[in-house]
Amino acid sequence: MRFGTKTIHAGVEPDPSTGAIMTPIFQTSTYVQAAPGDHKGYEYSRTHNPTRTALQKALAALENGTHGLCFASGMASIDAVVKLLKPGDEVVSTNDLYGGTYRLFTKIYEGFGVKFRFVDMTDPANVAAAITPATKLIWTETPTNPMLNIIDIGAMAALAKKSNALLAVDNTFASPYLQTPLDLGADIVMHSVTKYLGGHSDVVMGALVVKDAQLAERLAFIQNSSGATPGPQDCFLVLRGLKTLHLRMQRHCENGQAIAEFLVAHPKVDKLYWPGLPTHRNHDVAKRQMRGFGGMISFTLKGDRMADALKVLAGTKLFSLAESLGGVESLLGHPASMTHASIPRDERVKSGLADTLIRLSVGLEDKEDLIEDLRQALG
Ligand SMILES: *Cc1c(COP(=O)(O)O)cnc(C)c1O
């Protein structure tokens, strides 16, 4: 099956008891057993739920994996990956990382004796230099948030393999429509399903997809033991959202390109970060590993005044000021004071995250309206 067909058919079958074409919301915590242990594969909904099973299969198919696992949030799915580790184990990660991931790593897991090294992963030599015999996990995110850096997944996979570490890729910004890390050698793909996969800003959820049965079993054990699983209603909403993923992503890419081209030519814009522009520093890697460049754009304003950025943020009418991304509606945010406020300022600035940086999640509206909105807000 090709991608668009999979978004509609993978994992879902007409309900055997009624023929319902859409997977029902199995709003049940438990399942009747004919005799102890004699059941239909479902015992308790933390462990298994048919609505969740359908979604997990659909996500596995879209990422070209064999096993999918859904969690109550993107953070819960990252948490499950770190729980594969033991005290003394080391993780090499990108220095341009989703703020919540950085917080989980440094504020929680460092306290449990796991060591994290943050490096600029756009140069694989930095990663090679940070790997030690204790390195058990390479954690990467590409495109990165909010700097839209592109990390070479194939190069990370080669380093992980050489050092017997797992490679996990946060694929939230790309979605499997644009990039399938398992095909490039990754062991684990992670998603904040909240974003493009759900796509309608109405669900918080996370997911992991793997292609190895033993790793899937270890993660399923953690999923069930820790218990951060999503409810069936949310799984239904994501199954519904997935059916248009390919169409939505096409439009996100098209609108993203139009807005990147508008902004790059605007006299008030200083730097523009969108991997589809030939001037983007990692454009070649992006072209190699992605099938399109998405709707996430960051830019800075000329001068260095945070007040100028705040004026733009207050001036848009269609772009709403909000955290999150990947929904049908356009959003904008100010990473320095919102999503990335938990990263110390000097570390933020070092990775290019200026006080005037504005991040756009370009939605599915008519691009002419979006451009008019930005033009008037930039004044
Ligand atoms: C939102 C996000 C997360 C966290 O996911 P939640 O669903 O909010 O818990 C992780 N990584 C990236 C890149 C994100 O954008």
The ligand as a Gaussian input file, in Angstrom:
#p B3LYP/6-31G(d) Opt

LIG

0 1
 C        5.016000      18.837000      21.580000
 C        6.290000      18.132000      21.394000
 C        6.703000      17.133000      22.291000
 C        5.911000      16.768000      23.537000
 O        4.676000      16.209000      23.212000
 P        3.347000      16.375000      24.138000
 O        2.316000      15.677000      23.338000
 O        3.114000      17.838000      24.289000
 O        3.643000      15.734000      25.431000
 C        7.906000      16.479000      22.019000
 N        8.654000      16.796000      20.952000
 C        8.288000      17.760000      20.073000
 C        9.167000      18.050000      18.914000
 C        7.103000      18.461000      20.272000
 O        6.773000      19.421000      19.416000

